[in-house]
Amino acid sequence: MAAIEVILPKVDMDMQTGVIAAWKVAEGDHVSTGDILFEMETGKATMEVEAPGTGVIRDLAKITGEEVQVGTTVAWIDP
């Protein structure tokens, strides 16, 4: 089974970037679909982003507090 890409999601039509405010998981953690991975700030709100699959977190991006383009891969989940 292929690894699952975790991207910075687009949550409104005019959103171009977002900021990862805080990671709720660490490299090597096991997560299940729906677990909270990180908090994301937009120009309008702070929201929680959930795991799109179940497995082990790898290649976690260390980019908290910086603007990130929508669609950027910020982690992978190995099933």
N, CA, C, O and CB atoms as a CASP TS submission, in Angstrom:
PFRMAT TS
TARGET T0000
AUTHOR 0000-0000-0000
METHOD Language model
MODEL 1
PARENT N/A
ATOM      1  N   MET     1       0.843  -1.187   0.000  1.00  0.00           N
ATOM      2  CA  MET     1       0.000   0.000   0.000  1.00  0.00           C
ATOM      3  C   MET     1       0.890   1.252   0.000  1.00  0.00           C
ATOM      4  O   MET     1       1.914   1.284   0.683  1.00  0.00           O
ATOM      5  CB  MET     1      -0.960  -0.003   1.231  1.00  0.00           C
ATOM      6  N   ALA     2       0.513   2.248  -0.740  1.00  0.00           N
ATOM      7  CA  ALA     2       1.318   3.462  -0.899  1.00  0.00           C
ATOM      8  C   ALA     2       1.172   4.400   0.287  1.00  0.00           C
ATOM      9  O   ALA     2       0.150   4.414   0.972  1.00  0.00           O
ATOM     10  CB  ALA     2       0.928   4.187  -2.172  1.00  0.00           C
ATOM     11  N   ALA     3       2.220   5.184   0.513  1.00  0.00           N
ATOM     12  CA  ALA     3       2.187   6.204   1.563  1.00  0.00           C
ATOM     13  C   ALA     3       1.125   7.251   1.234  1.00  0.00           C
ATOM     14  O   ALA     3       0.821   7.504   0.068  1.00  0.00           O
ATOM     15  CB  ALA     3       3.578   6.873   1.727  1.00  0.00           C
ATOM     16  N   ILE     4       0.573   7.849   2.273  1.00  0.00           N
ATOM     17  CA  ILE     4      -0.478   8.858   2.127  1.00  0.00           C
ATOM     18  C   ILE     4       0.137  10.232   2.317  1.00  0.00           C
ATOM     19  O   ILE     4       0.789  10.490   3.329  1.00  0.00           O
ATOM     20  CB  ILE     4      -1.636   8.624   3.146  1.00  0.00           C
ATOM     21  N   GLU     5      -0.065  11.112   1.353  1.00  0.00           N
ATOM     22  CA  GLU     5       0.462  12.469   1.404  1.00  0.00           C
ATOM     23  C   GLU     5      -0.440  13.340   2.278  1.00  0.00           C
ATOM     24  O   GLU     5      -1.664  13.311   2.155  1.00  0.00           O
ATOM     25  CB  GLU     5       0.585  13.065  -0.020  1.00  0.00           C
ATOM     26  N   VAL     6       0.196  14.121   3.168  1.00  0.00           N
ATOM     27  CA  VAL     6      -0.536  15.096   3.981  1.00  0.00           C
ATOM     28  C   VAL     6      -0.174  16.469   3.438  1.00  0.00           C
ATOM     29  O   VAL     6       0.990  16.867   3.459  1.00  0.00           O
ATOM     30  CB  VAL     6      -0.188  14.967   5.529  1.00  0.00           C
ATOM     31  N   ILE     7      -1.183  17.196   2.948  1.00  0.00           N
ATOM     32  CA  ILE     7      -0.919  18.514   2.370  1.00  0.00           C
ATOM     33  C   ILE     7      -1.576  19.613   3.202  1.00  0.00           C
ATOM     34  O   ILE     7      -2.492  19.361   3.985  1.00  0.00           O
ATOM     35  CB  ILE     7      -1.422  18.576   0.918  1.00  0.00           C
ATOM     36  N   LEU     8      -1.091  20.824   3.014  1.00  0.00           N
ATOM     37  CA  LEU     8      -1.744  21.982   3.612  1.00  0.00           C
ATOM     38  C   LEU     8      -3.014  22.230   2.800  1.00  0.00           C
ATOM     39  O   LEU     8      -2.937  22.561   1.617  1.00  0.00           O
ATOM     40  CB  LEU     8      -0.794  23.258   3.628  1.00  0.00           C
ATOM     41  N   PRO     9      -4.184  22.072   3.428  1.00  0.00           N
ATOM     42  CA  PRO     9      -5.435  22.153   2.660  1.00  0.00           C
ATOM     43  C   PRO     9      -5.879  23.586   2.364  1.00  0.00           C
ATOM     44  O   PRO     9      -5.520  24.529   3.069  1.00  0.00           O
ATOM     45  CB  PRO     9      -6.533  21.442   3.409  1.00  0.00           C
ATOM     46  N   LYS    10      -6.660  23.716   1.314  1.00  0.00           N
ATOM     47  CA  LYS    10      -7.306  24.985   0.976  1.00  0.00           C
ATOM     48  C   LYS    10      -8.692  24.957   1.594  1.00  0.00           C
ATOM     49  O   LYS    10      -9.502  24.089   1.269  1.00  0.00           O
ATOM     50  CB  LYS    10      -7.376  25.215  -0.586  1.00  0.00           C
ATOM     51  N   VAL    11      -8.972  25.903   2.484  1.00  0.00           N
ATOM     52  CA  VAL    11     -10.239  25.867   3.209  1.00  0.00           C
ATOM     53  C   VAL    11     -11.210  26.977   2.799  1.00  0.00           C
ATOM     54  O   VAL    11     -12.357  26.994   3.246  1.00  0.00           O
ATOM     55  CB  VAL    11      -9.974  25.960   4.682  1.00  0.00           C
ATOM     56  N   ASP    12     -10.758  27.892   1.961  1.00  0.00           N
ATOM     57  CA  ASP    12     -11.698  28.841   1.355  1.00  0.00           C
ATOM     58  C   ASP    12     -11.190  29.244  -0.016  1.00  0.00           C
ATOM     59  O   ASP    12     -10.016  29.054  -0.332  1.00  0.00           O
ATOM     60  CB  ASP    12     -11.890  30.093   2.255  1.00  0.00           C
ATOM     61  N   MET    13     -12.070  29.797  -0.825  1.00  0.00           N
ATOM     62  CA  MET    13     -11.786  30.033  -2.241  1.00  0.00           C
ATOM     63  C   MET    13     -10.578  30.927  -2.513  1.00  0.00           C
ATOM     64  O   MET    13      -9.855  30.708  -3.485  1.00  0.00           O
ATOM     65  CB  MET    13     -12.979  30.635  -2.880  1.00  0.00           C
ATOM     66  N   ASP    14     -10.352  31.930  -1.667  1.00  0.00           N
ATOM     67  CA  ASP    14      -9.255  32.868  -1.950  1.00  0.00           C
ATOM     68  C   ASP    14      -8.002  32.568  -1.145  1.00  0.00           C
ATOM     69  O   ASP    14      -7.079  33.382  -1.134  1.00  0.00           O
ATOM     70  CB  ASP    14      -9.701  34.285  -1.670  1.00  0.00           C
ATOM     71  N   MET    15      -7.941  31.438  -0.477  1.00  0.00           N
ATOM     72  CA  MET    15      -6.777  31.081   0.334  1.00  0.00           C
ATOM     73  C   MET    15      -5.618  30.645  -0.559  1.00  0.00           C
ATOM     74  O   MET    15      -5.772  29.755  -1.396  1.00  0.00           O
ATOM     75  CB  MET    15      -7.133  29.960   1.332  1.00  0.00           C
ATOM     76  N   GLN    16      -4.469  31.271  -0.378  1.00  0.00           N
ATOM     77  CA  GLN    16      -3.254  30.931  -1.117  1.00  0.00           C
ATOM     78  C   GLN    16      -2.202  30.293  -0.217  1.00  0.00           C
ATOM     79  O   GLN    16      -1.439  29.429  -0.650  1.00  0.00           O
ATOM     80  CB  GLN    16      -2.679  32.174  -1.781  1.00  0.00           C
ATOM     81  N   THR    17      -2.170  30.736   1.061  1.00  0.00           N
ATOM     82  CA  THR    17      -1.193  30.230   2.026  1.00  0.00           C
ATOM     83  C   THR    17      -1.866  30.027   3.379  1.00  0.00           C
ATOM     84  O   THR    17      -2.960  30.531   3.633  1.00  0.00           O
ATOM     85  CB  THR    17       0.010  31.201   2.156  1.00  0.00           C
ATOM     86  N   GLY    18      -1.193  29.288   4.225  1.00  0.00           N
ATOM     87  CA  GLY    18      -1.620  29.096   5.604  1.00  0.00           C
ATOM     88  C   GLY    18      -0.389  28.949   6.471  1.00  0.00           C
ATOM     89  O   GLY    18       0.726  28.832   5.964  1.00  0.00           O
ATOM     90  N   VAL    19      -0.587  28.956   7.772  1.00  0.00           N
ATOM     91  CA  VAL    19       0.521  28.838   8.710  1.00  0.00           C
ATOM     92  C   VAL    19       0.235  27.656   9.634  1.00  0.00           C
ATOM     93  O   VAL    19      -0.839  27.569  10.230  1.00  0.00           O
ATOM     94  CB  VAL    19       0.721  30.163   9.526  1.00  0.00           C
ATOM     95  N   ILE    20       1.205  26.749   9.749  1.00  0.00           N
ATOM     96  CA  ILE    20       1.072  25.669  10.723  1.00  0.00           C
ATOM     97  C   ILE    20       1.420  26.271  12.074  1.00  0.00           C
ATOM     98  O   ILE    20       2.572  26.615  12.338  1.00  0.00           O
ATOM     99  CB  ILE    20       2.001  24.428  10.373  1.00  0.00           C
ATOM    100  N   ALA    21       0.410  26.393  12.923  1.00  0.00           N
ATOM    101  CA  ALA    21       0.602  27.020  14.231  1.00  0.00           C
ATOM    102  C   ALA    21       1.247  26.049  15.219  1.00  0.00           C
ATOM    103  O   ALA    21       2.105  26.442  16.010  1.00  0.00           O
ATOM    104  CB  ALA    21      -0.738  27.519  14.784  1.00  0.00           C
ATOM    105  N   ALA    22       0.828  24.768  15.173  1.00  0.00           N
ATOM    106  CA  ALA    22       1.363  23.771  16.101  1.00  0.00           C
ATOM    107  C   ALA    22       1.113  22.370  15.577  1.00  0.00           C
ATOM    108  O   ALA    22       0.018  22.058  15.108  1.00  0.00           O
ATOM    109  CB  ALA    22       0.738  23.935  17.494  1.00  0.00           C
ATOM    110  N   TRP    23       2.120  21.537  15.656  1.00  0.00           N
ATOM    111  CA  TRP    23       1.967  20.121  15.345  1.00  0.00           C
ATOM    112  C   TRP    23       1.423  19.410  16.572  1.00  0.00           C
ATOM    113  O   TRP    23       1.841  19.707  17.691  1.00  0.00           O
ATOM    114  CB  TRP    23       3.314  19.494  14.889  1.00  0.00           C
ATOM    115  N   LYS    24       0.510  18.487  16.384  1.00  0.00           N
ATOM    116  CA  LYS    24      -0.061  17.680  17.471  1.00  0.00           C
ATOM    117  C   LYS    24       0.505  16.266  17.461  1.00  0.00           C
ATOM    118  O   LYS    24       0.164  15.448  18.316  1.00  0.00           O
ATOM    119  CB  LYS    24      -1.592  17.632  17.357  1.00  0.00           C
ATOM    120  N   VAL    25       1.371  15.979  16.493  1.00  0.00           N
ATOM    121  CA  VAL    25       2.024  14.678  16.372  1.00  0.00           C
ATOM    122  C   VAL    25       3.516  14.894  16.163  1.00  0.00           C
ATOM    123  O   VAL    25       3.960  16.004  15.868  1.00  0.00           O
ATOM    124  CB  VAL    25       1.415  13.847  15.202  1.00  0.00           C
ATOM    125  N   ALA    26       4.279  13.825  16.320  1.00  0.00           N
ATOM    126  CA  ALA    26       5.727  13.887  16.101  1.00  0.00           C
ATOM    127  C   ALA    26       6.131  12.795  15.114  1.00  0.00           C
ATOM    128  O   ALA    26       5.381  11.848  14.876  1.00  0.00           O
ATOM    129  CB  ALA    26       6.507  13.730  17.446  1.00  0.00           C
ATOM    130  N   GLU    27       7.313  12.940  14.551  1.00  0.00           N
ATOM    131  CA  GLU    27       7.876  11.947  13.648  1.00  0.00           C
ATOM    132  C   GLU    27       7.819  10.568  14.313  1.00  0.00           C
ATOM    133  O   GLU    27       8.247  10.409  15.457  1.00  0.00           O
ATOM    134  CB  GLU    27       9.336  12.318  13.261  1.00  0.00           C
ATOM    135  N   GLY    28       7.292   9.579  13.595  1.00  0.00           N
ATOM    136  CA  GLY    28       7.235   8.219  14.119  1.00  0.00           C
ATOM    137  C   GLY    28       5.970   7.874  14.881  1.00  0.00           C
ATOM    138  O   GLY    28       5.757   6.710  15.223  1.00  0.00           O
ATOM    139  N   ASP    29       5.112   8.876  15.159  1.00  0.00           N
ATOM    140  CA  ASP    29       3.850   8.605  15.858  1.00  0.00           C
ATOM    141  C   ASP    29       2.909   7.807  14.963  1.00  0.00           C
ATOM    142  O   ASP    29       2.888   7.990  13.746  1.00  0.00           O
ATOM    143  CB  ASP    29       3.176   9.924  16.300  1.00  0.00           C
ATOM    144  N   HIS    30       2.131   6.919  15.579  1.00  0.00           N
ATOM    145  CA  HIS    30       1.079   6.206  14.865  1.00  0.00           C
ATOM    146  C   HIS    30      -0.191   7.038  14.948  1.00  0.00           C
ATOM    147  O   HIS    30      -0.575   7.480  16.031  1.00  0.00           O
ATOM    148  CB  HIS    30       0.856   4.772  15.453  1.00  0.00           C
ATOM    149  N   VAL    31      -0.849   7.256  13.805  1.00  0.00           N
ATOM    150  CA  VAL    31      -2.099   8.023  13.765  1.00  0.00           C
ATOM    151  C   VAL    31      -3.186   7.209  13.074  1.00  0.00           C
ATOM    152  O   VAL    31      -2.903   6.305  12.287  1.00  0.00           O
ATOM    153  CB  VAL    31      -1.892   9.377  13.038  1.00  0.00           C
ATOM    154  N   SER    32      -4.415   7.543  13.377  1.00  0.00           N
ATOM    155  CA  SER    32      -5.573   6.936  12.732  1.00  0.00           C
ATOM    156  C   SER    32      -6.337   8.004  11.966  1.00  0.00           C
ATOM    157  O   SER    32      -6.259   9.187  12.298  1.00  0.00           O
ATOM    158  CB  SER    32      -6.491   6.245  13.772  1.00  0.00           C
ATOM    159  N   THR    33      -7.068   7.596  10.950  1.00  0.00           N
ATOM    160  CA  THR    33      -7.884   8.527  10.187  1.00  0.00           C
ATOM    161  C   THR    33      -8.724   9.381  11.136  1.00  0.00           C
ATOM    162  O   THR    33      -9.409   8.855  12.014  1.00  0.00           O
ATOM    163  CB  THR    33      -8.788   7.769   9.189  1.00  0.00           C
ATOM    164  N   GLY    34      -8.666  10.687  10.954  1.00  0.00           N
ATOM    165  CA  GLY    34      -9.443  11.600  11.780  1.00  0.00           C
ATOM    166  C   GLY    34      -8.694  12.177  12.968  1.00  0.00           C
ATOM    167  O   GLY    34      -9.158  13.145  13.571  1.00  0.00           O
ATOM    168  N   ASP    35      -7.530  11.599  13.326  1.00  0.00           N
ATOM    169  CA  ASP    35      -6.730  12.181  14.409  1.00  0.00           C
ATOM    170  C   ASP    35      -6.263  13.576  13.993  1.00  0.00           C
ATOM    171  O   ASP    35      -6.030  13.825  12.810  1.00  0.00           O
ATOM    172  CB  ASP    35      -5.507  11.270  14.758  1.00  0.00           C
ATOM    173  N   ILE    36      -6.128  14.473  14.950  1.00  0.00           N
ATOM    174  CA  ILE    36      -5.653  15.829  14.662  1.00  0.00           C
ATOM    175  C   ILE    36      -4.141  15.791  14.455  1.00  0.00           C
ATOM    176  O   ILE    36      -3.399  15.326  15.320  1.00  0.00           O
ATOM    177  CB  ILE    36      -6.031  16.816  15.815  1.00  0.00           C
ATOM    178  N   LEU    37      -3.686  16.290  13.287  1.00  0.00           N
ATOM    179  CA  LEU    37      -2.257  16.329  12.977  1.00  0.00           C
ATOM    180  C   LEU    37      -1.629  17.672  13.334  1.00  0.00           C
ATOM    181  O   LEU    37      -0.553  17.729  13.929  1.00  0.00           O
ATOM    182  CB  LEU    37      -2.035  16.036  11.505  1.00  0.00           C
ATOM    183  N   PHE    38      -2.324  18.766  12.957  1.00  0.00           N
ATOM    184  CA  PHE    38      -1.775  20.092  13.242  1.00  0.00           C
ATOM    185  C   PHE    38      -2.869  21.140  13.264  1.00  0.00           C
ATOM    186  O   PHE    38      -3.971  20.931  12.758  1.00  0.00           O
ATOM    187  CB  PHE    38      -0.715  20.468  12.213  1.00  0.00           C
ATOM    188  N   GLU    39      -2.533  22.281  13.868  1.00  0.00           N
ATOM    189  CA  GLU    39      -3.414  23.445  13.840  1.00  0.00           C
ATOM    190  C   GLU    39      -2.903  24.372  12.754  1.00  0.00           C
ATOM    191  O   GLU    39      -1.703  24.627  12.652  1.00  0.00           O
ATOM    192  CB  GLU    39      -3.469  24.170  15.233  1.00  0.00           C
ATOM    193  N   MET    40      -3.829  24.876  11.940  1.00  0.00           N
ATOM    194  CA  MET    40      -3.483  25.749  10.830  1.00  0.00           C
ATOM    195  C   MET    40      -4.186  27.083  11.001  1.00  0.00           C
ATOM    196  O   MET    40      -5.378  27.139  11.302  1.00  0.00           O
ATOM    197  CB  MET    40      -3.858  25.104   9.481  1.00  0.00           C
ATOM    198  N   GLU    41      -3.428  28.159  10.806  1.00  0.00           N
ATOM    199  CA  GLU    41      -4.000  29.500  10.853  1.00  0.00           C
ATOM    200  C   GLU    41      -4.153  30.026   9.438  1.00  0.00           C
ATOM    201  O   GLU    41      -3.250  29.893   8.612  1.00  0.00           O
ATOM    202  CB  GLU    41      -3.120  30.453  11.699  1.00  0.00           C
ATOM    203  N   THR    42      -5.306  30.626   9.164  1.00  0.00           N
ATOM    204  CA  THR    42      -5.533  31.321   7.906  1.00  0.00           C
ATOM    205  C   THR    42      -5.756  32.779   8.258  1.00  0.00           C
ATOM    206  O   THR    42      -5.676  33.154   9.428  1.00  0.00           O
ATOM    207  CB  THR    42      -6.753  30.718   7.105  1.00  0.00           C
ATOM    208  N   GLY    43      -6.031  33.596   7.272  1.00  0.00           N
ATOM    209  CA  GLY    43      -6.320  34.997   7.542  1.00  0.00           C
ATOM    210  C   GLY    43      -7.609  35.187   8.327  1.00  0.00           C
ATOM    211  O   GLY    43      -7.853  36.260   8.880  1.00  0.00           O
ATOM    212  N   LYS    44      -8.429  34.152   8.375  1.00  0.00           N
ATOM    213  CA  LYS    44      -9.750  34.276   8.986  1.00  0.00           C
ATOM    214  C   LYS    44      -9.934  33.457  10.260  1.00  0.00           C
ATOM    215  O   LYS    44     -10.734  33.838  11.114  1.00  0.00           O
ATOM    216  CB  LYS    44     -10.786  33.873   8.001  1.00  0.00           C
ATOM    217  N   ALA    45      -9.213  32.337  10.416  1.00  0.00           N
ATOM    218  CA  ALA    45      -9.487  31.452  11.553  1.00  0.00           C
ATOM    219  C   ALA    45      -8.320  30.503  11.808  1.00  0.00           C
ATOM    220  O   ALA    45      -7.397  30.391  11.001  1.00  0.00           O
ATOM    221  CB  ALA    45     -10.771  30.648  11.308  1.00  0.00           C
ATOM    222  N   THR    46      -8.389  29.826  12.952  1.00  0.00           N
ATOM    223  CA  THR    46      -7.480  28.723  13.259  1.00  0.00           C
ATOM    224  C   THR    46      -8.307  27.448  13.233  1.00  0.00           C
ATOM    225  O   THR    46      -9.394  27.398  13.807  1.00  0.00           O
ATOM    226  CB  THR    46      -6.762  28.919  14.655  1.00  0.00           C
ATOM    227  N   MET    47      -7.800  26.424  12.572  1.00  0.00           N
ATOM    228  CA  MET    47      -8.543  25.175  12.480  1.00  0.00           C
ATOM    229  C   MET    47      -7.611  23.988  12.651  1.00  0.00           C
ATOM    230  O   MET    47      -6.396  24.105  12.493  1.00  0.00           O
ATOM    231  CB  MET    47      -9.282  25.082  11.143  1.00  0.00           C
ATOM    232  N   GLU    48      -8.199  22.845  12.976  1.00  0.00           N
ATOM    233  CA  GLU    48      -7.446  21.615  13.131  1.00  0.00           C
ATOM    234  C   GLU    48      -7.521  20.816  11.836  1.00  0.00           C
ATOM    235  O   GLU    48      -8.571  20.740  11.198  1.00  0.00           O
ATOM    236  CB  GLU    48      -7.978  20.786  14.324  1.00  0.00           C
ATOM    237  N   VAL    49      -6.392  20.222  11.460  1.00  0.00           N
ATOM    238  CA  VAL    49      -6.327  19.408  10.249  1.00  0.00           C
ATOM    239  C   VAL    49      -6.167  17.953  10.680  1.00  0.00           C
ATOM    240  O   VAL    49      -5.298  17.618  11.484  1.00  0.00           O
ATOM    241  CB  VAL    49      -5.145  19.860   9.307  1.00  0.00           C
ATOM    242  N   GLU    50      -7.026  17.098  10.127  1.00  0.00           N
ATOM    243  CA  GLU    50      -7.086  15.691  10.507  1.00  0.00           C
ATOM    244  C   GLU    50      -6.263  14.805   9.575  1.00  0.00           C
ATOM    245  O   GLU    50      -6.003  15.157   8.425  1.00  0.00           O
ATOM    246  CB  GLU    50      -8.524  15.221  10.520  1.00  0.00           C
ATOM    247  N   ALA    51      -5.865  13.659  10.096  1.00  0.00           N
ATOM    248  CA  ALA    51      -5.135  12.661   9.313  1.00  0.00           C
ATOM    249  C   ALA    51      -6.046  12.074   8.234  1.00  0.00           C
ATOM    250  O   ALA    51      -7.172  11.671   8.527  1.00  0.00           O
ATOM    251  CB  ALA    51      -4.587  11.537  10.231  1.00  0.00           C
ATOM    252  N   PRO    52      -5.567  12.023   6.989  1.00  0.00           N
ATOM    253  CA  PRO    52      -6.368  11.446   5.909  1.00  0.00           C
ATOM    254  C   PRO    52      -6.265   9.925   5.826  1.00  0.00           C
ATOM    255  O   PRO    52      -6.863   9.312   4.941  1.00  0.00           O
ATOM    256  CB  PRO    52      -5.948  12.045   4.595  1.00  0.00           C
ATOM    257  N   GLY    53      -5.517   9.314   6.735  1.00  0.00           N
ATOM    258  CA  GLY    53      -5.358   7.871   6.720  1.00  0.00           C
ATOM    259  C   GLY    53      -4.722   7.390   8.007  1.00  0.00           C
ATOM    260  O   GLY    53      -4.439   8.181   8.907  1.00  0.00           O
ATOM    261  N   THR    54      -4.498   6.087   8.089  1.00  0.00           N
ATOM    262  CA  THR    54      -3.923   5.460   9.274  1.00  0.00           C
ATOM    263  C   THR    54      -2.524   4.951   8.965  1.00  0.00           C
ATOM    264  O   THR    54      -2.281   4.376   7.904  1.00  0.00           O
ATOM    265  CB  THR    54      -4.817   4.310   9.773  1.00  0.00           C
ATOM    266  N   GLY    55      -1.599   5.171   9.909  1.00  0.00           N
ATOM    267  CA  GLY    55      -0.234   4.699   9.739  1.00  0.00           C
ATOM    268  C   GLY    55       0.723   5.471  10.624  1.00  0.00           C
ATOM    269  O   GLY    55       0.343   5.997  11.670  1.00  0.00           O
ATOM    270  N   VAL    56       1.985   5.532  10.182  1.00  0.00           N
ATOM    271  CA  VAL    56       3.051   6.164  10.953  1.00  0.00           C
ATOM    272  C   VAL    56       3.498   7.450  10.254  1.00  0.00           C
ATOM    273  O   VAL    56       3.749   7.460   9.049  1.00  0.00           O
ATOM    274  CB  VAL    56       4.249   5.192  11.136  1.00  0.00           C
ATOM    275  N   ILE    57       3.593   8.529  11.028  1.00  0.00           N
ATOM    276  CA  ILE    57       4.019   9.837  10.493  1.00  0.00           C
ATOM    277  C   ILE    57       5.499   9.788  10.130  1.00  0.00           C
ATOM    278  O   ILE    57       6.328   9.315  10.908  1.00  0.00           O
ATOM    279  CB  ILE    57       3.752  10.978  11.524  1.00  0.00           C
ATOM    280  N   ARG    58       5.818  10.287   8.933  1.00  0.00           N
ATOM    281  CA  ARG    58       7.221  10.441   8.533  1.00  0.00           C
ATOM    282  C   ARG    58       7.372  11.717   7.711  1.00  0.00           C
ATOM    283  O   ARG    58       6.400  12.274   7.200  1.00  0.00           O
ATOM    284  CB  ARG    58       7.713   9.201   7.721  1.00  0.00           C
ATOM    285  N   ASP    59       8.615  12.158   7.601  1.00  0.00           N
ATOM    286  CA  ASP    59       8.964  13.363   6.822  1.00  0.00           C
ATOM    287  C   ASP    59       8.131  14.564   7.245  1.00  0.00           C
ATOM    288  O   ASP    59       7.646  15.320   6.404  1.00  0.00           O
ATOM    289  CB  ASP    59       8.770  13.105   5.321  1.00  0.00           C
ATOM    290  N   LEU    60       7.970  14.733   8.544  1.00  0.00           N
ATOM    291  CA  LEU    60       7.206  15.843   9.102  1.00  0.00           C
ATOM    292  C   LEU    60       7.942  17.154   8.817  1.00  0.00           C
ATOM    293  O   LEU    60       9.113  17.293   9.169  1.00  0.00           O
ATOM    294  CB  LEU    60       6.985  15.653  10.631  1.00  0.00           C
ATOM    295  N   ALA    61       7.269  18.106   8.187  1.00  0.00           N
ATOM    296  CA  ALA    61       7.874  19.392   7.865  1.00  0.00           C
ATOM    297  C   ALA    61       8.031  20.228   9.136  1.00  0.00           C
ATOM    298  O   ALA    61       7.093  20.351   9.924  1.00  0.00           O
ATOM    299  CB  ALA    61       7.022  20.149   6.818  1.00  0.00           C
ATOM    300  N   LYS    62       9.184  20.783   9.326  1.00  0.00           N
ATOM    301  CA  LYS    62       9.454  21.614  10.509  1.00  0.00           C
ATOM    302  C   LYS    62       9.243  23.084  10.142  1.00  0.00           C
ATOM    303  O   LYS    62      10.176  23.885  10.203  1.00  0.00           O
ATOM    304  CB  LYS    62      10.913  21.379  11.045  1.00  0.00           C
ATOM    305  N   ILE    63       8.020  23.430   9.764  1.00  0.00           N
ATOM    306  CA  ILE    63       7.755  24.778   9.251  1.00  0.00           C
ATOM    307  C   ILE    63       6.676  25.495  10.058  1.00  0.00           C
ATOM    308  O   ILE    63       5.822  26.175   9.488  1.00  0.00           O
ATOM    309  CB  ILE    63       7.340  24.708   7.787  1.00  0.00           C
ATOM    310  N   THR    64       6.710  25.349  11.362  1.00  0.00           N
ATOM    311  CA  THR    64       5.713  26.052  12.168  1.00  0.00           C
ATOM    312  C   THR    64       5.999  27.548  12.172  1.00  0.00           C
ATOM    313  O   THR    64       7.150  27.981  12.227  1.00  0.00           O
ATOM    314  CB  THR    64       5.692  25.505  13.610  1.00  0.00           C
ATOM    315  N   GLY    65       4.922  28.320  12.113  1.00  0.00           N
ATOM    316  CA  GLY    65       5.031  29.769  12.193  1.00  0.00           C
ATOM    317  C   GLY    65       5.367  30.475  10.890  1.00  0.00           C
ATOM    318  O   GLY    65       5.461  31.702  10.865  1.00  0.00           O
ATOM    319  N   GLU    66       5.550  29.729   9.812  1.00  0.00           N
ATOM    320  CA  GLU    66       5.883  30.323   8.519  1.00  0.00           C
ATOM    321  C   GLU    66       4.736  30.114   7.537  1.00  0.00           C
ATOM    322  O   GLU    66       3.999  29.133   7.637  1.00  0.00           O
ATOM    323  CB  GLU    66       7.190  29.719   7.960  1.00  0.00           C
ATOM    324  N   GLU    67       4.587  31.029   6.596  1.00  0.00           N
ATOM    325  CA  GLU    67       3.565  30.856   5.569  1.00  0.00           C
ATOM    326  C   GLU    67       3.953  29.706   4.646  1.00  0.00           C
ATOM    327  O   GLU    67       5.105  29.579   4.233  1.00  0.00           O
ATOM    328  CB  GLU    67       3.371  32.161   4.761  1.00  0.00           C
ATOM    329  N   VAL    68       2.959  28.870   4.332  1.00  0.00           N
ATOM    330  CA  VAL    68       3.161  27.713   3.478  1.00  0.00           C
ATOM    331  C   VAL    68       2.115  27.769   2.368  1.00  0.00           C
ATOM    332  O   VAL    68       0.949  28.070   2.624  1.00  0.00           O
ATOM    333  CB  VAL    68       3.066  26.374   4.293  1.00  0.00           C
ATOM    334  N   GLN    69       2.527  27.483   1.152  1.00  0.00           N
ATOM    335  CA  GLN    69       1.597  27.463   0.018  1.00  0.00           C
ATOM    336  C   GLN    69       0.571  26.346   0.190  1.00  0.00           C
ATOM    337  O   GLN    69       0.913  25.249   0.632  1.00  0.00           O
ATOM    338  CB  GLN    69       2.362  27.285  -1.311  1.00  0.00           C
ATOM    339  N   VAL    70      -0.669  26.619  -0.155  1.00  0.00           N
ATOM    340  CA  VAL    70      -1.713  25.602  -0.187  1.00  0.00           C
ATOM    341  C   VAL    70      -1.256  24.471  -1.103  1.00  0.00           C
ATOM    342  O   VAL    70      -0.703  24.728  -2.173  1.00  0.00           O
ATOM    343  CB  VAL    70      -3.075  26.203  -0.669  1.00  0.00           C
ATOM    344  N   GLY    71      -1.477  23.240  -0.701  1.00  0.00           N
ATOM    345  CA  GLY    71      -1.092  22.087  -1.513  1.00  0.00           C
ATOM    346  C   GLY    71       0.307  21.556  -1.244  1.00  0.00           C
ATOM    347  O   GLY    71       0.698  20.523  -1.787  1.00  0.00           O
ATOM    348  N   THR    72       1.069  22.268  -0.396  1.00  0.00           N
ATOM    349  CA  THR    72       2.410  21.819  -0.055  1.00  0.00           C
ATOM    350  C   THR    72       2.332  20.555   0.793  1.00  0.00           C
ATOM    351  O   THR    72       1.520  20.469   1.713  1.00  0.00           O
ATOM    352  CB  THR    72       3.184  22.925   0.689  1.00  0.00           C
ATOM    353  N   THR    73       3.176  19.578   0.483  1.00  0.00           N
ATOM    354  CA  THR    73       3.258  18.365   1.299  1.00  0.00           C
ATOM    355  C   THR    73       3.957  18.719   2.608  1.00  0.00           C
ATOM    356  O   THR    73       5.075  19.234   2.612  1.00  0.00           O
ATOM    357  CB  THR    73       4.021  17.216   0.543  1.00  0.00           C
ATOM    358  N   VAL    74       3.270  18.428   3.731  1.00  0.00           N
ATOM    359  CA  VAL    74       3.846  18.757   5.045  1.00  0.00           C
ATOM    360  C   VAL    74       4.185  17.515   5.857  1.00  0.00           C
ATOM    361  O   VAL    74       4.829  17.626   6.900  1.00  0.00           O
ATOM    362  CB  VAL    74       2.883  19.626   5.833  1.00  0.00           C
ATOM    363  N   ALA    75       3.771  16.343   5.407  1.00  0.00           N
ATOM    364  CA  ALA    75       4.108  15.082   6.058  1.00  0.00           C
ATOM    365  C   ALA    75       3.638  13.927   5.170  1.00  0.00           C
ATOM    366  O   ALA    75       2.938  14.132   4.179  1.00  0.00           O
ATOM    367  CB  ALA    75       3.462  14.994   7.480  1.00  0.00           C
ATOM    368  N   TRP    76       4.035  12.723   5.543  1.00  0.00           N
ATOM    369  CA  TRP    76       3.578  11.497   4.905  1.00  0.00           C
ATOM    370  C   TRP    76       3.099  10.546   5.999  1.00  0.00           C
ATOM    371  O   TRP    76       3.577  10.599   7.132  1.00  0.00           O
ATOM    372  CB  TRP    76       4.713  10.845   4.040  1.00  0.00           C
ATOM    373  N   ILE    77       2.160   9.682   5.652  1.00  0.00           N
ATOM    374  CA  ILE    77       1.701   8.638   6.558  1.00  0.00           C
ATOM    375  C   ILE    77       1.987   7.309   5.869  1.00  0.00           C
ATOM    376  O   ILE    77       1.431   7.014   4.811  1.00  0.00           O
ATOM    377  CB  ILE    77       0.165   8.796   6.915  1.00  0.00           C
ATOM    378  N   ASP    78       2.874   6.498   6.490  1.00  0.00           N
ATOM    379  CA  ASP    78       3.154   5.159   5.976  1.00  0.00           C
ATOM    380  C   ASP    78       2.132   4.193   6.554  1.00  0.00           C
ATOM    381  O   ASP    78       2.021   4.075   7.774  1.00  0.00           O
ATOM    382  CB  ASP    78       4.605   4.709   6.326  1.00  0.00           C
ATOM    383  N   PRO    79       1.390   3.505   5.711  1.00  0.00           N
ATOM    384  CA  PRO    79       0.371   2.558   6.226  1.00  0.00           C
ATOM    385  C   PRO    79       1.017   1.381   6.963  1.00  0.00           C
ATOM    386  O   PRO    79       0.312   0.499   7.455  1.00  0.00           O
ATOM    387  CB  PRO    79      -0.503   2.026   5.064  1.00  0.00           C
TER
END
